[in-house]
Amino acid sequence: MTFDQENKTITTERLFLRMFQKSDAADVAKLCNNFNIFKNTLYLPYPYRIEDALLWMESHLENYETSKSYEFAVTDKESGELFGAIALSNHQRFNHGEIAYWIGEEYWGRGYATEAAEAIVQFAFNEKKYHKVFARCFHSNPASGRVLQKLGMREEGILIDHVMKENRYEDLVHYGIINT
């Protein structure tokens, strides 16, 4: 993982993580307007429109510059094709943050989520000096849990029937890793 502070980018073996641009809105809307993405995320609306993407991106630069959170587009290092998004919150008082991500369904199973998440955890620990990084996923989404386990995160607990999604309650599995 290589972090370029001036350009606010992270480079990995196959990926280039960068700030979102307004020109990404149509691609974001295309990828997120997918029920399988919606059902595995806490906050994405469905259907998902270009206006949703633009509204979501509106605060990214300010969040980054004020160290509130870091939201990156997950793109192909060579072609620049947008695969998804990864974010890291910054709870400065507690010196920790949560990662969250989504990858377009057509790109599932290629290791992009794991590679982007590994880079963002390194960014949190090496660049931002976090003590802990954590994540949550639905119990009904074991693929996301496997990504978190590959990062070395441990399951810390399950919150039973913690959120309502599509008129049914979902368990949230919490994972975490300590910077040692």
DRENBA-615879 format. One record per atom (N, C-alpha, C): residue number from 1; residue in one letter; atom name; z, y negated, x negated. Coordinates in Angstrom, 1 decimal. Each point is the difference from the previous one (the first is absolute). Layout:
N
NUM	A	CA	Z	Y	X
...
END
This chain:
180
1	M	N	0.0	1.2	-0.8
1	M	CA	0.0	-1.2	0.8
1	M	C	0.0	-1.2	-0.9
2	T	N	-0.9	-0.9	0.3
2	T	CA	-0.1	-1.3	-0.7
2	T	C	0.1	-1.1	1.0
3	F	N	1.0	-0.9	-0.2
3	F	CA	0.3	-1.1	0.9
3	F	C	-0.6	-1.3	-0.7
4	D	N	-0.8	-0.7	0.8
4	D	CA	-0.5	-1.3	-0.5
4	D	C	0.7	-1.1	0.9
5	Q	N	1.0	-0.6	-0.6
5	Q	CA	0.8	-1.0	0.7
5	Q	C	-0.8	-1.2	0.5
6	E	N	-0.9	-0.5	-0.9
6	E	CA	-0.8	-1.2	0.3
6	E	C	-0.9	0.3	1.2
7	N	N	-0.6	1.1	0.1
7	N	CA	-1.0	0.3	1.1
7	N	C	0.7	0.8	1.1
8	K	N	1.3	0.3	-0.1
8	K	CA	0.7	0.8	1.0
8	K	C	-0.7	1.3	0.4
9	T	N	-0.3	0.7	-1.1
9	T	CA	-0.7	1.3	0.2
9	T	C	0.7	1.1	-0.8
10	I	N	-0.2	1.2	0.5
10	I	CA	0.5	1.2	-0.6
10	I	C	-1.2	1.0	-0.2
11	T	N	-0.2	0.5	-1.2
11	T	CA	-1.1	1.0	-0.2
11	T	C	0.6	1.3	-0.3
12	T	N	-0.6	1.1	0.6
12	T	CA	0.4	1.4	-0.4
12	T	C	-1.2	0.7	-0.4
13	E	N	0.1	1.3	-0.2
13	E	CA	-1.2	0.7	-0.5
13	E	C	-1.2	-0.1	0.9
14	R	N	0.2	0.0	1.3
14	R	CA	-1.1	0.0	1.0
14	R	C	0.0	-1.3	0.9
15	L	N	1.1	-0.7	0.0
15	L	CA	0.2	-1.0	1.0
15	L	C	0.2	-1.4	-0.5
16	F	N	-0.3	-1.0	0.8
16	F	CA	0.2	-1.4	-0.3
16	F	C	0.8	-0.5	1.2
17	L	N	1.3	-0.4	-0.2
17	L	CA	0.8	-0.6	1.0
17	L	C	-0.1	-1.5	-0.2
18	R	N	-0.4	-0.7	1.1
18	R	CA	-0.1	-1.4	-0.1
18	R	C	0.4	-0.7	1.3
19	M	N	0.1	-1.3	0.0
19	M	CA	0.4	-0.7	1.2
19	M	C	-1.2	0.2	1.0
20	F	N	0.4	0.0	1.3
20	F	CA	-1.0	0.0	1.1
20	F	C	-0.7	-1.4	0.0
21	Q	N	-1.3	0.1	0.4
21	Q	CA	-0.8	-1.3	0.3
21	Q	C	-0.5	0.1	1.4
22	K	N	-0.2	-1.2	0.5
22	K	CA	-0.5	-0.1	1.4
22	K	C	-1.3	0.9	0.2
23	S	N	-0.8	0.1	-1.0
23	S	CA	-1.2	0.8	0.0
23	S	C	0.3	1.5	0.2
24	D	N	1.2	0.4	-0.1
24	D	CA	0.4	1.4	0.2
24	D	C	0.3	0.3	1.4
25	A	N	0.1	-1.0	0.9
25	A	CA	0.5	0.1	1.4
25	A	C	-0.8	1.1	0.7
26	A	N	-1.3	-0.1	-0.1
26	A	CA	-0.8	1.0	0.8
26	A	C	0.2	1.4	-0.4
27	D	N	0.1	0.2	-1.4
27	D	CA	0.3	1.4	-0.5
27	D	C	1.4	0.4	0.4
28	V	N	1.0	-0.9	0.0
28	V	CA	1.4	0.4	0.4
28	V	C	-0.1	0.4	1.4
29	A	N	-0.6	-0.8	0.9
29	A	CA	-0.1	0.3	1.4
29	A	C	-0.7	1.3	0.3
30	K	N	-1.0	0.3	-0.8
30	K	CA	-0.8	1.3	0.2
30	K	C	0.9	1.1	-0.3
31	L	N	0.8	-0.1	-1.2
31	L	CA	0.8	1.1	-0.4
31	L	C	1.2	0.2	0.9
32	C	N	0.6	-1.1	0.4
32	C	CA	1.3	0.0	0.8
32	C	C	-0.2	0.3	1.5
33	N	N	-1.2	-0.2	0.5
33	N	CA	-0.3	0.2	1.4
33	N	C	-0.3	1.5	0.2
34	N	N	1.1	0.8	-0.3
34	N	CA	-0.1	1.5	-0.1
34	N	C	1.3	0.5	0.5
35	F	N	0.0	0.8	1.1
35	F	CA	1.2	0.4	0.6
35	F	C	0.9	0.9	-1.0
36	N	N	-0.7	0.7	-0.9
36	N	CA	0.8	0.8	-0.9
36	N	C	0.7	-0.8	-1.1
37	I	N	-0.5	-1.2	-0.3
37	I	CA	0.8	-1.0	-0.8
37	I	C	1.1	-0.6	0.8
38	F	N	-0.3	-0.4	1.2
38	F	CA	1.0	-0.7	0.9
38	F	C	1.2	0.9	0.2
39	K	N	-0.3	1.3	0.3
39	K	CA	1.2	0.9	0.4
39	K	C	0.9	0.3	-1.2
40	N	N	-0.5	-0.3	-1.2
40	N	CA	0.9	0.3	-1.2
40	N	C	0.6	-1.2	-0.7
41	T	N	-0.2	-1.2	0.7
41	T	CA	0.6	-1.2	-0.6
41	T	C	0.9	-0.6	1.0
42	L	N	1.0	-0.8	-0.5
42	L	CA	1.0	-0.6	0.9
42	L	C	-0.6	-1.2	0.7
43	Y	N	-0.8	-0.9	-0.7
43	Y	CA	-0.3	-1.3	0.6
43	Y	C	-1.4	-0.3	0.3
44	L	N	-1.0	0.8	-0.4
44	L	CA	-1.4	-0.3	0.3
44	L	C	-0.3	0.0	1.5
45	P	N	-0.7	-1.0	0.5
45	P	CA	-0.3	0.1	1.4
45	P	C	-1.3	0.9	0.2
46	Y	N	-0.2	0.4	1.2
46	Y	CA	-1.2	0.8	0.4
46	Y	C	-0.4	-0.4	1.4
47	P	N	-1.2	-0.3	0.2
47	P	CA	-1.1	-0.1	-0.9
47	P	C	0.3	-1.1	-1.0
48	Y	N	-0.7	0.0	-1.2
48	Y	CA	0.2	-0.9	-1.1
48	Y	C	-1.3	-0.8	-0.1
49	R	N	0.2	-1.4	0.0
49	R	CA	-1.2	-0.9	0.0
49	R	C	0.0	-0.8	-1.3
50	I	N	-1.1	-0.6	-0.2
50	I	CA	-0.2	-0.9	-1.2
50	I	C	1.1	-1.1	0.0
51	E	N	0.3	-0.5	1.2
51	E	CA	1.0	-1.0	0.1
51	E	C	1.4	0.5	-0.5
52	D	N	0.3	1.3	0.3
52	D	CA	1.2	0.6	-0.5
52	D	C	0.1	0.0	-1.5
53	A	N	-1.1	0.3	-0.6
53	A	CA	-0.1	0.1	-1.5
53	A	C	0.2	-1.4	-0.5
54	L	N	-0.7	-1.0	0.5
54	L	CA	0.2	-1.4	-0.5
54	L	C	1.4	-0.5	0.2
55	L	N	0.6	0.3	1.1
55	L	CA	1.4	-0.4	0.2
55	L	C	0.9	0.7	-1.0
56	W	N	-0.2	1.2	-0.2
56	W	CA	0.8	0.8	-0.9
56	W	C	-0.1	-0.5	-1.5
57	M	N	-1.2	-0.4	-0.4
57	M	CA	-0.2	-0.5	-1.3
57	M	C	0.4	-1.4	-0.3
58	E	N	0.2	-0.7	1.1
58	E	CA	0.3	-1.5	-0.1
58	E	C	1.2	-0.3	-0.9
59	S	N	1.0	0.8	0.0
59	S	CA	1.2	-0.3	-0.8
59	S	C	0.1	0.7	-1.3
60	H	N	-1.0	0.8	-0.4
60	H	CA	0.1	0.9	-1.2
60	H	C	0.2	-0.9	-1.3
61	L	N	-0.7	-1.0	-0.1
61	L	CA	0.1	-0.8	-1.3
61	L	C	1.3	-0.7	-0.1
62	E	N	0.5	-0.6	1.1
62	E	CA	1.3	-0.6	0.0
62	E	C	1.1	1.0	-0.2
63	N	N	-0.1	1.2	0.6
63	N	CA	1.0	1.0	-0.2
63	N	C	0.0	0.4	-1.5
64	Y	N	-1.1	0.1	-0.6
64	Y	CA	-0.1	0.4	-1.4
64	Y	C	0.6	-1.1	-0.9
65	E	N	-0.4	-1.2	0.3
65	E	CA	0.5	-1.1	-0.9
65	E	C	1.5	-0.3	0.2
66	T	N	0.6	0.3	1.1
66	T	CA	1.4	-0.2	0.2
66	T	C	0.8	1.3	-0.2
67	S	N	-0.7	1.0	-0.5
67	S	CA	0.6	1.3	-0.3
67	S	C	0.7	0.7	1.2
68	K	N	-0.6	-0.3	1.2
68	K	CA	0.5	0.6	1.2
68	K	C	-0.5	1.5	0.1
69	S	N	-1.3	0.1	-0.2
69	S	CA	-0.7	1.3	0.0
69	S	C	-1.3	-0.1	-0.7
70	Y	N	-0.5	1.2	-0.3
70	Y	CA	-1.3	0.1	-0.8
70	Y	C	-0.9	0.9	0.8
71	E	N	-1.0	-0.5	0.6
71	E	CA	-1.0	0.7	0.7
71	E	C	-1.3	0.1	-0.7
72	F	N	-0.5	1.2	-0.3
72	F	CA	-1.2	0.2	-0.8
72	F	C	-1.0	0.8	0.8
73	A	N	-1.3	-0.4	-0.2
73	A	CA	-1.1	0.8	0.5
73	A	C	-0.2	1.2	-1.0
74	V	N	-0.1	1.2	0.5
74	V	CA	-0.3	1.2	-0.9
74	V	C	-1.5	0.1	0.0
75	T	N	-0.6	-0.2	-1.1
75	T	CA	-1.5	0.0	-0.1
75	T	C	-0.4	1.0	-1.2
76	D	N	-1.3	0.4	0.1
76	D	CA	-0.6	0.8	-1.0
76	D	C	-0.2	-0.9	-1.3
77	K	N	0.5	0.5	-1.1
77	K	CA	-0.1	-0.8	-1.3
77	K	C	-1.4	-0.3	-0.3
78	E	N	-0.9	0.8	0.3
78	E	CA	-1.4	-0.2	-0.5
78	E	C	-0.8	-0.8	1.1
79	S	N	0.0	0.5	1.2
79	S	CA	-0.8	-0.6	1.1
79	S	C	0.6	-1.1	0.8
80	G	N	1.3	-0.1	-0.1
80	G	CA	0.8	-1.0	0.8
80	G	C	0.1	0.4	1.5
81	E	N	-0.4	1.2	0.4
81	E	CA	0.1	0.4	1.4
81	E	C	1.5	0.1	0.4
82	L	N	0.3	-0.5	1.2
82	L	CA	1.3	-0.1	0.5
82	L	C	0.4	1.4	0.6
83	F	N	1.2	0.5	-0.5
83	F	CA	0.5	1.3	0.4
83	F	C	1.1	-0.2	1.0
84	G	N	0.8	-1.0	-0.2
84	G	CA	1.3	-0.2	0.8
84	G	C	0.8	-1.1	-0.6
85	A	N	1.3	0.1	0.2
85	A	CA	1.0	-1.1	-0.4
85	A	C	1.3	0.7	-0.4
86	I	N	0.7	-0.8	-0.9
86	I	CA	1.3	0.5	-0.4
86	I	C	0.8	-1.3	-0.2
87	A	N	1.3	0.1	0.5
87	A	CA	0.8	-1.2	-0.1
87	A	C	1.4	0.4	-0.6
88	L	N	0.7	-1.0	-0.5
88	L	CA	1.3	0.2	-0.6
88	L	C	0.8	-1.2	0.5
89	S	N	1.1	0.2	0.7
89	S	CA	0.9	-1.1	0.4
89	S	C	0.9	-0.3	-1.2
90	N	N	0.7	-1.1	0.1
90	N	CA	0.9	-0.4	-1.0
90	N	C	1.3	-0.5	0.6
91	H	N	1.0	0.8	0.0
91	H	CA	1.3	-0.4	0.5
91	H	C	0.8	-0.4	-1.3
92	Q	N	-0.1	-1.2	-0.3
92	Q	CA	0.6	-0.5	-1.3
92	Q	C	1.5	0.2	0.0
93	R	N	0.6	-0.2	1.1
93	R	CA	1.5	0.1	0.0
93	R	C	0.5	1.4	-0.4
94	F	N	-0.8	1.0	0.3
94	F	CA	0.4	1.3	-0.3
94	F	C	-0.8	0.7	-1.1
95	N	N	-1.0	-0.8	-0.5
95	N	CA	-0.8	0.5	-1.2
95	N	C	-0.7	1.3	0.3
96	H	N	-0.6	0.0	1.3
96	H	CA	-0.8	1.2	0.3
96	H	C	-1.1	-0.5	1.0
97	G	N	-0.9	1.0	0.2
97	G	CA	-1.1	-0.3	0.9
97	G	C	-0.6	1.2	0.6
98	E	N	-0.7	-0.2	1.1
98	E	CA	-0.6	1.1	0.7
98	E	C	-1.5	0.0	-0.2
99	I	N	-0.6	1.2	-0.2
99	I	CA	-1.5	0.1	-0.1
99	I	C	-0.5	0.5	1.4
100	A	N	-1.1	-0.5	0.3
100	A	CA	-0.7	0.4	1.3
100	A	C	-1.5	0.0	-0.4
101	Y	N	-0.8	0.9	0.6
101	Y	CA	-1.4	0.1	-0.3
101	Y	C	-0.7	0.6	1.2
102	W	N	-1.3	-0.2	0.0
102	W	CA	-0.9	0.7	0.8
102	W	C	-1.4	0.2	-0.7
103	I	N	-0.6	1.1	0.2
103	I	CA	-1.3	0.3	-0.6
103	I	C	-0.9	0.4	1.1
104	G	N	-1.3	-0.6	0.0
104	G	CA	-0.9	0.4	1.0
104	G	C	-0.2	1.5	0.1
105	E	N	-0.2	0.5	1.2
105	E	CA	0.0	1.4	0.2
105	E	C	-1.2	0.7	-0.7
106	E	N	-1.1	-0.7	-0.2
106	E	CA	-1.1	0.6	-0.7
106	E	C	0.3	0.2	-1.5
107	Y	N	1.1	-0.6	-0.5
107	Y	CA	0.4	0.1	-1.4
107	Y	C	1.2	0.9	-0.2
108	W	N	0.5	0.6	1.1
108	W	CA	1.2	0.9	-0.1
108	W	C	-0.3	1.2	-0.9
109	G	N	1.0	0.5	-0.7
109	G	CA	-0.1	1.2	-0.7
109	G	C	-0.6	-0.2	-1.4
110	R	N	-0.2	-1.2	-0.5
110	R	CA	-0.5	-0.2	-1.3
110	R	C	1.0	-0.6	-1.0
111	G	N	1.2	-0.1	0.4
111	G	CA	1.1	-0.4	-0.9
111	G	C	0.1	-1.5	-0.1
112	Y	N	-0.7	-0.8	0.8
112	Y	CA	0.0	-1.4	-0.2
112	Y	C	1.4	-0.6	0.4
113	A	N	0.6	0.5	1.0
113	A	CA	1.4	-0.4	0.4
113	A	C	1.0	0.2	-1.1
114	T	N	-0.1	1.2	-0.6
114	T	CA	1.0	0.4	-1.0
114	T	C	-0.3	-0.9	-1.3
115	E	N	-1.2	-0.2	-0.4
115	E	CA	-0.3	-0.8	-1.1
115	E	C	0.4	-1.5	0.2
116	A	N	-0.3	-0.5	1.1
116	A	CA	0.4	-1.4	0.3
116	A	C	1.6	-0.1	0.1
117	A	N	0.6	1.0	0.6
117	A	CA	1.5	-0.1	0.1
117	A	C	0.6	0.2	-1.3
118	E	N	-0.5	0.9	-0.9
118	E	CA	0.6	0.1	-1.4
118	E	C	-0.1	-1.4	-0.7
119	A	N	-1.1	-0.6	0.2
119	A	CA	-0.2	-1.3	-0.7
119	A	C	0.9	-1.1	0.6
120	I	N	0.3	0.0	1.2
120	I	CA	0.8	-1.0	0.6
120	I	C	1.5	0.3	-0.3
121	V	N	0.4	1.2	-0.2
121	V	CA	1.3	0.4	-0.4
121	V	C	0.2	-0.5	-1.5
122	Q	N	-1.0	0.2	-0.8
122	Q	CA	0.1	-0.4	-1.4
122	Q	C	0.1	-1.6	0.0
123	F	N	-0.8	-0.6	0.8
123	F	CA	0.0	-1.5	0.1
123	F	C	1.4	-0.4	0.4
124	A	N	0.6	0.6	1.0
124	A	CA	1.4	-0.3	0.4
124	A	C	1.0	0.1	-1.1
125	F	N	0.0	1.1	-0.7
125	F	CA	1.0	0.3	-1.0
125	F	C	-0.3	-0.7	-1.3
126	N	N	-1.3	0.0	-0.5
126	N	CA	-0.3	-0.6	-1.3
126	N	C	-0.2	-1.5	0.0
127	E	N	-0.6	-0.5	1.1
127	E	CA	-0.3	-1.4	0.0
127	E	C	1.0	-0.8	0.8
128	K	N	0.5	0.5	1.1
128	K	CA	0.9	-0.7	0.9
128	K	C	1.5	0.4	-0.3
129	K	N	0.2	1.0	-0.7
129	K	CA	1.3	0.5	-0.4
129	K	C	0.9	0.4	1.2
130	Y	N	-0.6	0.6	1.0
130	Y	CA	0.8	0.5	1.1
130	Y	C	0.9	1.1	-0.5
131	H	N	1.1	0.2	0.7
131	H	CA	0.9	1.1	-0.2
131	H	C	-0.5	1.2	0.8
132	K	N	-0.5	-0.2	1.2
132	K	CA	-0.4	1.1	0.9
132	K	C	-1.3	-0.4	0.8
133	V	N	-0.8	1.0	0.2
133	V	CA	-1.1	-0.1	1.0
133	V	C	0.2	1.1	1.0
134	F	N	-0.3	-0.4	1.3
134	F	CA	0.2	1.0	1.0
134	F	C	-1.2	-0.1	1.0
135	A	N	-0.1	1.0	0.9
135	A	CA	-1.1	0.0	0.9
135	A	C	0.5	0.8	1.2
136	R	N	-0.7	-0.2	1.1
136	R	CA	0.2	0.8	1.3
136	R	C	-1.3	0.5	0.5
137	C	N	0.1	1.2	0.6
137	C	CA	-1.2	0.5	0.7
137	C	C	0.5	0.8	1.2
138	F	N	-1.0	0.1	0.9
138	F	CA	0.3	0.8	1.2
138	F	C	0.2	1.5	-0.4
139	H	N	0.9	0.7	0.6
139	H	CA	0.2	1.4	-0.2
139	H	C	-1.3	0.7	0.4
140	S	N	-0.7	-0.5	0.9
140	S	CA	-1.3	0.6	0.5
140	S	C	-1.2	-0.2	-1.0
141	N	N	0.3	-0.7	-1.1
141	N	CA	-1.0	-0.3	-1.0
141	N	C	0.4	0.6	-1.4
142	P	N	-0.1	1.3	-0.1
142	P	CA	0.5	0.6	-1.2
142	P	C	-0.9	-0.3	-1.2
143	A	N	-1.2	-0.4	0.2
143	A	CA	-0.9	-0.4	-1.2
143	A	C	0.6	-1.2	-0.7
144	S	N	0.5	-0.9	0.8
144	S	CA	0.6	-1.2	-0.7
144	S	C	1.2	0.4	-0.7
145	G	N	0.8	0.9	0.5
145	G	CA	1.2	0.5	-0.6
145	G	C	-0.3	0.7	-1.4
146	R	N	-1.2	0.7	0.0
146	R	CA	-0.4	0.6	-1.3
146	R	C	-0.4	-1.0	-1.0
147	V	N	-0.6	-1.1	0.4
147	V	CA	-0.3	-1.1	-0.9
147	V	C	1.3	-0.5	-0.6
148	L	N	1.0	-0.3	0.8
148	L	CA	1.2	-0.5	-0.5
148	L	C	0.7	1.0	-0.9
149	Q	N	0.0	1.2	0.3
149	Q	CA	0.6	1.0	-0.9
149	Q	C	-0.7	0.1	-1.4
150	K	N	-1.4	-0.2	0.0
150	K	CA	-0.7	0.0	-1.2
150	K	C	0.4	-1.1	-0.9
151	L	N	0.5	-1.1	0.6
151	L	CA	0.5	-1.1	-0.8
151	L	C	1.4	0.2	-0.6
152	G	N	0.6	1.1	0.3
152	G	CA	1.3	0.3	-0.5
152	G	C	1.1	-0.5	1.0
153	M	N	-0.4	-0.4	1.2
153	M	CA	0.9	-0.5	1.0
153	M	C	0.7	1.3	0.6
154	R	N	1.3	-0.3	0.3
154	R	CA	0.7	1.1	0.7
154	R	C	0.3	-0.4	1.4
155	E	N	0.0	1.0	0.9
155	E	CA	0.3	-0.3	1.4
155	E	C	1.5	-0.3	0.0
156	E	N	0.3	-1.2	0.7
156	E	CA	1.4	-0.5	0.0
156	E	C	0.6	0.2	1.4
157	G	N	-0.9	0.3	1.0
157	G	CA	0.6	0.2	1.3
157	G	C	-1.1	-0.2	1.1
158	I	N	0.3	0.5	1.2
158	I	CA	-0.9	-0.1	1.1
158	I	C	0.7	-0.8	1.1
159	L	N	-0.6	-1.0	0.5
159	L	CA	0.5	-0.7	1.2
159	L	C	-0.6	0.5	1.2
160	I	N	0.8	0.7	0.8
160	I	CA	-0.6	0.8	1.2
160	I	C	-0.3	-1.0	1.1
161	D	N	-1.2	0.2	0.6
161	D	CA	-0.5	-0.8	1.1
161	D	C	0.2	-1.5	-0.3
162	H	N	-0.4	-0.4	-1.1
162	H	CA	0.4	-1.4	-0.5
162	H	C	-1.0	-1.0	0.6
163	V	N	-1.3	0.3	0.2
163	V	CA	-0.9	-1.0	0.5
163	V	C	-0.8	0.7	1.1
164	M	N	-0.5	-0.9	0.9
164	M	CA	-0.9	0.5	1.1
164	M	C	-1.4	-0.3	-0.4
165	K	N	-0.9	1.0	0.1
165	K	CA	-1.4	-0.1	-0.3
165	K	C	-0.8	0.7	1.0
166	E	N	-0.9	-0.7	0.7
166	E	CA	-0.8	0.7	1.1
166	E	C	0.9	0.7	1.0
167	N	N	1.0	-0.7	0.5
167	N	CA	0.9	0.5	1.0
167	N	C	0.8	1.2	-0.3
168	R	N	0.2	0.3	-1.3
168	R	CA	0.9	1.1	-0.4
168	R	C	0.8	-0.5	-1.3
169	Y	N	1.1	0.6	-0.1
169	Y	CA	0.9	-0.4	-1.2
169	Y	C	-0.5	0.8	-1.2
170	E	N	0.1	-0.7	-1.1
170	E	CA	-0.4	0.6	-1.3
170	E	C	1.2	0.0	-1.0
171	D	N	0.2	1.1	-0.7
171	D	CA	0.9	0.0	-1.1
171	D	C	-0.6	-0.7	-1.2
172	L	N	0.9	-0.8	-0.8
172	L	CA	-0.5	-0.6	-1.2
172	L	C	0.7	0.7	-1.2
173	V	N	-0.8	0.4	-0.9
173	V	CA	0.6	0.6	-1.2
173	V	C	0.0	-1.0	-1.1
174	H	N	1.2	-0.2	-0.6
174	H	CA	0.2	-1.0	-1.1
174	H	C	-0.1	0.7	-1.3
175	Y	N	-0.7	-0.6	-1.0
175	Y	CA	-0.1	0.5	-1.3
175	Y	C	0.4	-1.1	-1.0
176	G	N	0.4	0.3	-1.2
176	G	CA	0.3	-1.0	-1.0
176	G	C	0.0	0.5	-1.4
177	I	N	-0.1	-0.9	-0.9
177	I	CA	0.0	0.3	-1.4
177	I	C	0.7	-1.2	-0.7
178	I	N	0.8	0.4	-1.0
178	I	CA	0.8	-1.0	-0.8
178	I	C	-0.7	-0.2	-1.3
179	N	N	0.0	-1.2	-0.5
179	N	CA	-0.5	-0.3	-1.3
179	N	C	1.0	0.4	-1.1
180	T	N	-0.3	1.0	-0.7
180	T	CA	1.0	0.5	-1.0
180	T	C	-0.5	-0.3	-1.4
END
